[in-house]
Amino acid sequence: MIELKKVLGYKIGDFKTDDGEMLHYIHLYCAFRKDDVVGLAVETFKVATDDVLDDVKFGDYVELYFNDKKRVVKINKIPATDDIKASFYDSEQSIDNLEDK
């Protein structure tokens, strides 16, 4: 089973550590279905290198592959078919259907 995620955005930058070392970072922000969450969960994933994001666009449905350091090393784009969209969203759990309790 595919662990489907939807790309919401990313952030690329550099920062200086307390020791004066410059470090490069890439954060990928995704939404996905999670059993214990009503609606969608959101998580930030660390990406290994800038080129992993080549051809990835906001709103893409993707499957992520990780290295042993838990960094994304490959992104497989999944075509946004009606079946994929239906598996990602549940109209009963839509934010539009939530009621104040």
C-alpha positions in Angstrom: 0.0 0.0 0.0 1.3 3.4 -0.9 1.8 5.9 1.9 0.4 8.8 -0.1 1.2 12.3 0.8 0.3 15.7 -0.7 3.1 18.3 -1.1 2.1 21.6 0.6 5.5 23.4 0.3 9.2 23.4 1.1 11.9 25.5 2.6 15.6 25.6 1.6 18.2 27.6 3.5 21.5 27.8 5.3 22.4 28.5 8.9 25.5 28.9 11.0 25.9 26.7 14.0 27.3 27.9 17.3 30.6 26.5 16.2 30.6 28.7 13.1 29.9 25.8 10.7 27.5 26.6 7.8 24.8 23.9 7.3 22.4 23.6 4.4 18.8 22.4 5.0 15.8 21.4 3.0 12.4 20.9 4.6 9.4 19.4 2.8 5.9 20.0 4.2 3.3 17.3 3.4 -0.3 16.4 4.4 -1.5 12.8 4.7 -4.2 10.6 6.1 -3.4 9.1 9.5 -5.6 6.6 11.4 -5.8 8.5 14.6 -6.4 12.0 13.0 -9.7 13.4 11.9 -8.9 15.1 8.6 -5.3 15.3 7.6 -2.0 15.2 9.5 0.8 17.5 8.5 4.5 16.7 8.9 7.9 18.2 8.0 10.4 15.9 6.3 14.1 16.6 6.0 15.3 16.2 2.4 18.8 14.9 1.6 19.7 17.1 -1.4 18.1 20.0 -3.4 17.8 17.9 -6.6 15.3 15.5 -4.8 12.7 18.3 -5.2 13.3 18.6 -9.0 9.9 18.4 -10.8 7.9 18.3 -7.6 5.1 20.9 -7.5 2.8 22.1 -4.8 -0.3 19.9 -4.6 1.5 16.8 -6.1 0.5 13.5 -4.6 3.8 11.6 -3.8 5.4 8.6 -2.2 8.6 9.4 -0.2 11.6 7.2 0.1 14.1 7.6 3.0 17.7 6.8 3.7 19.1 5.5 7.0 19.2 9.0 8.4 15.5 9.4 7.8 16.0 12.0 5.0 14.0 11.9 1.8 16.2 10.7 -1.0 13.6 10.1 -3.7 10.1 11.3 -4.4 7.8 9.3 -6.6 5.0 11.4 -8.1 1.6 9.6 -8.2 -0.9 10.7 -10.9 -3.9 12.5 -9.4 -6.6 10.1 -10.6 -10.1 10.1 -9.1 -9.2 7.0 -7.2 -6.1 8.6 -5.7 -8.0 11.7 -4.7 -10.8 9.6 -3.2 -8.4 7.6 -1.1 -6.8 10.8 0.2 -10.0 12.6 1.2 -13.0 11.4 3.1 -16.0 13.7 2.6 -17.3 12.7 6.1 -14.1 14.0 7.6 -14.0 17.2 5.6 -13.4 20.4 7.6 -16.6 21.6 6.0 -18.5 18.9 7.9 -17.1 19.4 11.3 -19.5 20.6 14.0 -18.9 22.4 17.2 -19.1 19.9 20.1 
